[in-house]
Amino acid sequence: MSGLTPETAVKRAVRAHLRGQGFFVFPLTAGMGSWPGISDLCAVREGAVLWIECKSASGRLSPAQEQFRADIESHGGAYVIARSVDDLAELTGGCLALDTAP
């Protein structure tokens, strides 16, 4: 994956992993007309929705991303900051239970 930014590499790995777990995964594009701080990816399986913000090892959420996270979580949504596929392992229970084995 040479030439990719660390965050792009994380996005690709997370997307591939979740698709392998049976999730419908799609990217969300920030920019004019989008919701401020919207996550990088959205994943859906069995009616459950997961909002995923991909970051490099040193990446931090912007204030708009912090607010988006708070809004999602205050409405009972699932939000995760993924620095690697391993960060998805924290999702347990219900249809979001993940098999993180390779």
C-alpha positions as CSV (number, residue, x, y, z in Angstrom):
1,M,0.0,0.0,0.0
2,S,2.8,2.4,-0.8
3,G,1.9,6.0,-1.5
4,L,-1.2,5.8,0.8
5,T,-1.5,8.1,3.8
6,P,-1.7,6.1,7.1
7,E,-5.4,7.1,7.4
8,T,-6.2,5.9,3.9
9,A,-4.5,2.5,4.7
10,V,-6.6,2.2,7.9
11,K,-9.8,3.0,5.9
12,R,-9.1,0.3,3.3
13,A,-8.2,-2.3,5.9
14,V,-11.3,-1.5,8.0
15,R,-13.6,-1.5,5.0
16,A,-12.2,-4.8,3.7
17,H,-12.5,-6.4,7.2
18,L,-16.1,-5.3,7.7
19,R,-17.2,-6.4,4.3
20,G,-15.6,-9.8,5.1
21,Q,-17.8,-9.8,8.2
22,G,-20.9,-9.3,6.1
23,F,-21.4,-5.6,6.6
24,F,-22.6,-3.3,3.8
25,V,-19.9,-0.6,4.1
26,F,-19.7,2.7,2.3
27,P,-17.6,5.9,2.5
28,L,-19.0,9.2,3.6
29,T,-17.7,12.3,2.0
30,A,-17.1,15.5,3.9
31,G,-17.4,18.8,2.1
32,M,-19.9,21.4,1.1
33,G,-23.4,20.2,1.9
34,S,-22.4,17.3,4.2
35,W,-22.9,17.1,7.9
36,P,-20.0,18.7,9.8
37,G,-17.7,16.1,11.3
38,I,-19.4,13.1,9.6
39,S,-17.5,9.9,10.0
40,D,-15.4,8.3,7.2
41,L,-17.3,5.1,6.9
42,C,-20.8,3.8,7.7
43,A,-21.4,0.0,8.0
44,V,-24.8,-1.7,8.2
45,R,-25.6,-5.3,9.1
46,E,-28.9,-6.9,10.2
47,G,-30.4,-3.4,10.7
48,A,-27.6,-2.2,13.0
49,V,-25.6,0.9,11.9
50,L,-22.0,1.6,12.8
51,W,-20.3,4.9,12.2
52,I,-16.5,4.6,11.8
53,E,-13.9,7.4,12.0
54,C,-10.5,6.2,10.7
55,K,-7.4,7.8,12.1
56,S,-3.7,7.3,12.0
57,A,-1.9,6.3,15.1
58,S,-1.5,10.0,16.1
59,G,-4.7,11.4,14.5
60,R,-7.2,13.2,16.7
61,L,-10.8,14.1,16.3
62,S,-11.6,17.6,15.3
63,P,-14.2,19.6,17.3
64,A,-16.8,18.9,14.6
65,Q,-16.0,15.2,14.7
66,E,-16.3,15.2,18.5
67,Q,-19.7,16.8,18.2
68,F,-20.8,14.3,15.5
69,R,-19.7,11.4,17.8
70,A,-21.6,12.9,20.7
71,D,-24.7,13.3,18.6
72,I,-24.6,9.7,17.3
73,E,-24.0,8.3,20.8
74,S,-26.7,10.5,22.4
75,H,-29.2,8.9,20.0
76,G,-28.0,5.3,20.9
77,G,-25.8,5.0,17.8
78,A,-22.6,3.0,17.6
79,Y,-19.5,5.0,16.9
80,V,-15.9,3.8,16.8
81,I,-12.5,5.5,16.2
82,A,-10.5,2.9,14.2
83,R,-6.7,3.2,14.1
84,S,-6.5,-0.4,12.9
85,V,-8.9,-3.4,12.4
86,D,-8.1,-4.3,16.1
87,D,-10.1,-1.4,17.3
88,L,-13.3,-3.0,15.9
89,A,-12.9,-5.8,18.5
90,E,-14.5,-3.6,21.2
91,L,-17.8,-4.0,19.4
92,T,-19.5,-6.9,21.2
93,G,-23.0,-8.1,21.6
94,G,-26.0,-8.2,19.2
95,C,-25.5,-8.2,15.5
96,L,-22.4,-6.0,15.8
97,A,-20.4,-8.8,17.4
98,L,-17.4,-9.2,15.2
99,D,-15.2,-12.2,14.5
100,T,-11.8,-10.5,14.4
101,A,-9.8,-13.6,13.5
102,P,-7.9,-13.2,10.2
